Amino acid sequence: MQAVARVVVTSCMYLGDTAPFVPVARRLHEAGHDVTFVAPEGFRSVMGPEPFDHAPYALDCSPVVLDNDPVHTRLMRHSFLNASRLATLWMDRAFADDPAAATASLRNNLEGANVVVTHPTMASVTLPVARSVGASVLVGHLFPMMIPTTSWAPPIGSRALRPPRPLNPAAWQVVRVGTQLLLRDRAINQLRRSCGLAPLRGNAGWAWTEADATVILASPHYFGSGAPDWPAVTWGGFSIWPDTAPPLDPELSAYVDAGPPPVVVTLGTSAAAGAGEKFAHIAADLDAAGFRSVLLVGHERNLASVASHPAAVAFAPLTSLLPRCSVAVVSGALGGLAAALTAGVPVVVHPQLVDQSWHARRVAELGVGLPARRTKDIGPTAARVASDPTFTERAQALAARMADEDAPGAVVDAVQHLLG
């Protein structure tokens, strides 16, 4: 007989950070648990239709707010050059701008919880508070390439370079020191002390290792096997939201059906701010290459730049749209990438952030897509992927291997184990 508990799920920042936890929270609710999802107020529209409760996190670091943050917009225009500044901005907006309010928000919502399910980076602040209220902690890990190991180096640099293996420990040490300096260790360690925990170096990248259980919300068929020196983890598979998608808007559906399967372009919420001109360039290049396209521009403001395009919308349900498309142009953010690969659609990865460069390389290694590092490369790269049927064949074969994975179910099982 399953134990029933109060479970709190937490995540913040971009949709790709939060969406994988929505089906997890839904499945926990269906298992009979009392579930509350603590996320910024900007995600209320996402959480509203769900059967679990939504409690707003005190600091609204959602895309709704970040898209109107001039500092964020400026840094995202040259995201690779500004990678370190972006990292600091993320931690400031998510915690360091007001640690007292953030801590109070978490403490109020975690009080009485049996288990806290959290994002790996957010664990730097949720884990200490969870410990202080006596809750177990389960991390849903989204970035296996960022789990420290001597087997590979961290995916840093715009092309995620691979140094010689003997240099891997030193490379991880550099990242840990950088994390300590850039991602507000001082403020987080003050929180840890107030919760009765010893200070930790590199909280944003290492605090999750103190969790009671870790489920990787990504597929081993895509990432490959873990490393022998990893902490104990369970592979769950990609967690796709929504798992029951609404139908497409009738006008968009009619456009999709009116000709050959189009190329869908979605760069995720991290790249949506001020990206209207980029979408316009991509659409023009795809048109010149002979492709029909669907543009998911992520923000209403971007629509002005593509007003003449017949199928440009802010959002559309990817799980309904992707099976009717030939190629997906994605940033490498986990949400869009996972949805495309789960649907068996080959991809062109146009990375915006350093971890997305890892995905750009990985899809090429697997033969399920190609990278396009410059905007002007997207059209020719999409033509190459679309003209070679082996990309689609390999993408469909990968989707078939991943078909039986059940990430939300793996989390439910892990929660039950913690309740023991």
Secondary structure, DSSP 8 states (H G I E B T S, - for coil): -----EEEEE--SSHHHHTTHHHHHHHHHHTT-EEEEEEEGGGHHHHTTSSSEEEEESS--SHHHHTT-HHHHHHHHTTTTTHHHHHHHHHIIIIIT-HHHHHHHHHHHHTT-SEEEE-TTTHHHHHHHHHHTT-EEEEEES-GGGS--SSS----TTTT----GGGHHHHHHHHHHHHHHHTTHHHHHHHHHHTT----SSHHHHGGGGSSEEEE-S-HHHH----TTS---EE-----S-SS-----HHHHHHHHTSS--EEEE-TGGG-TT-HHHHHHHHHHHHHTT--EEEE-SSGGGGGGGTT-TTEES---HHHHGGG-SEEEE-S-HHHHHHHHHTT--EEE---SHHHHHHHHHHHHHTSEEE--SGGGHHHHHHHHHH-HHHHHHHHHHHHHHTT--HHHHHHHHHHHHH-
